[in-house]
């Protein structure tokens, strides 16, 4: 008995998503092995370890590709975790936020770094380098996780109504302001030196006012949306 065409198409889409995830993961692992073998040398059973790559690859572009591959992996997971666009975006947001938070958690467990939540770090490289204290992306990541979890709960039928346009705009605007704060130094270097100067610019003073406004605006929109959703759900149950 032949399966309906829509089931075949659904299976194909999921297979493609899994394949995309696997290929992106292969890139990430290849980059990690490249870094380790460049640092420690190749494994030679008949002699001492030695650097196996001559010339040494351009690590900047490899690292940019590694981060892009990581985003592809998270997007593939988000696609497989839900069936509609809003739920998929929400699942991607949850995965992205938790990845960002636990990246620093595991660094602290393994190496004791960062010693302070205000330790500066290069946070991301796409579309331009992000700079800021470690606590800054973790707060944004927590906001993204909550927003993504709400979108997933809405698709799974937990009774959450769709967010109003103003609340959604506040969340997106807040995240946009935070991104502007992260990329401020790269954006300043871009007009004079182009993309290369933006990537080699080092982080200066972090623009806390822009970041703080972004966190407050985004948090207010999310809290307002979730509070309204809870109120509307209680009212709906009371009117049954």
N, C-alpha and C positions, 0 to 999 in steps of 0.2 A: 504494500500500500504506500503510495507516494505521500510525502508530507506536504502540507500546504506551503505555498510559495513564501508567505510571510514568515513562517518558522525558519525556512532555509535562510532567508535574508537576515533574520535576527541572529541566527547561529554564525553566519558569515561575519556580521559586524562584530560580534564578540570575539571571534577567532582573530580578526584583524587587530582588535584592541589588545588582545593578549600578545600577539606577535610584535606589535609596536612597543609594548612594555618590555618584552624580552630583549629586543634590539637596543632600546635605550639603556636598559640595565647592562647590557654587554659593553656599551660605550663607557658607562660610569666605572665598571670594574676594570676595563682596559686602561682608563686614565689613572685609576688608583695604582694599578700594577706598574704602569710607566713611572709614576712618581717614586714608588718604593724601590724599583730596580735602579733608577737614576741615583737615588740616595745611597743605597746599600750595595749596588752592583749586581751583576748577573750571577747565577749559580753555576759554577764551573767545577765538575767533580774531580778534575785532575790538577787544579791550580787554585790560586787565591781568587777571591771575588774581584770583579773589575766592572767599571761602567760599560754597559753593553751598547750604548747608543752614541754614535759619532757621525754627524754632529748632534748635540743635544737638541731635542725638539723645542718648538716655541710653546712654552707652557701656558702663556696667556690665552692663546686661542683654544688650546686644548681644554683649559679650565672653563672658558666661556661655553664651549661645547658640552662639557660635563654638566654644568648647571642647566643648560637648555635640555639635556637628556633627562635630568632629574625632574624637570617640570613636565616633560612628556610622560614619564613614568607615573607621576601623580595624576596627570590628566587621564591616563588610561585607566587607573584605578577608579577615578571619579566617574568615568563613562560606564564602567562595569557595575558600579555600586547602585545605580539608579536607572530609571527607564525614561525619564523626561528631562528636559534641558535644565530646569531649575534645580531638580534633585541632583543632577550630575555636577552642576556648578557648586552646589552646596557640599557634595562629597569631596570634590577637589579642594574646596576651601578648608574643610576639616583636615584633610590629609596634608595640605600645604602648611597650615598653622601648627599642627602637631609635629610635623617634621622640623619646622624652624625652632620650636621650643625645645624639643628633645635633642636636637643637634648640640645646643649649648649645655644641656643637662649631661650628655654623655662626655663631652669635652671636659667638663668639670670633674666627672667621675674618673675618667682615664688619666687626666693630666693636672687636675687642680686649677685649670684655667677655664673661665676668667675668675680671678681672685676677687673681683668686685663686679657688681652688675653694671657699673658705669665704665668698665674697661672699653676702650675704643676698638672697633673691629671693622674690617671691610665685610659688609653683610651679604652682598650679592653683586653680580656683574652685568645683569640684563635689565633694561636696555643700555644702562650706563652704570658705573660702579656706585654702590650704596655705601655710605659711611655713617657710623654713629655708635653710640654706646650700646653695649649688649642688651641692656634692658629695653631699649626702644623698639627693636623688632619683635621682642617677646610679647610686649603689650599689644602691638598691632596683631600679632599672630593669635593671641587670646581672643581679640575682637573678631577676627576672621573665623576662628573655630566656632564661636557662639552663633555668628550669622549663618555659617554653613550648616551647623547642626539644626538650626531652626528651619532652613530650607529642606533638609532631609526629612525632618519630622513632618513637615507639611505634606510632602509627597507620600509618606508612609501612612497618612490618614490619621494623624494625632490631633486633628481638629484645629490646627493653627490656621487662621485666615491669611490671605496674601497680605504682605506689608503694603501700606499706603505709599504713594509715590514720594511724598515728602520725606518719610522715614528712610526709604531706600536711597533717596538722593543724599540724605545726610550721612548715611553710612559710607556711600561711595565717595562723597566729597571729603569726608574725614580721612579715609584711606589715601585719597589722592594727595591731600596736604602732607600726610606723613611721608609718602613717597617723594614728594617735592623736597622735604627736609633731608631725606636720605641722600638724594642725588644733587643737592645744592652745589657742592664743590665741583662735581663733574660738569654740571650745567654752566658754571661760571668759566670753566676752562674751555668749554666747547667752542664758543665763537672765535677765539683767538688761535687756538692750536688744533682745532678739529677733533676727530674721534680719538686719535692717538693720545693727544694731550689730556682728554677727558679720562681715558683709562689709566694714565700714569699720574694723574693728579692725586695728591694725598689729602686725607681728610683734615679740614681745618676745624674751627669752632663749630660745634653742632648747633643748628638753628632751633633751639628749644622752643621759642614762642610759636613758630610755625607748626612744629610737631605737637605742642600742647593743644593748640587750637584744633588740629586734626583729630587727636585722641578724644577731646571733649565733644566735638561735633559728631564724630562717628559713634561714640558710646551713647550719646543722647539719642541719636536716631535708632540705635539698636534697642536700648532700654524702652524707649517709647513704643516701638513696634511690638516688643514682647509683652509689655504691660497691657497694651491695648488688646493684643491677641488673647491674653489670659482673661481680661475683663469680658470680652465678647464671648468667649467660650463659656464662662460662668453664667452669663445672661442667657445664652442659648439653652444651657442645661436647665436653668430655672424656669424657662418658658415652655418646657416640654410638658 
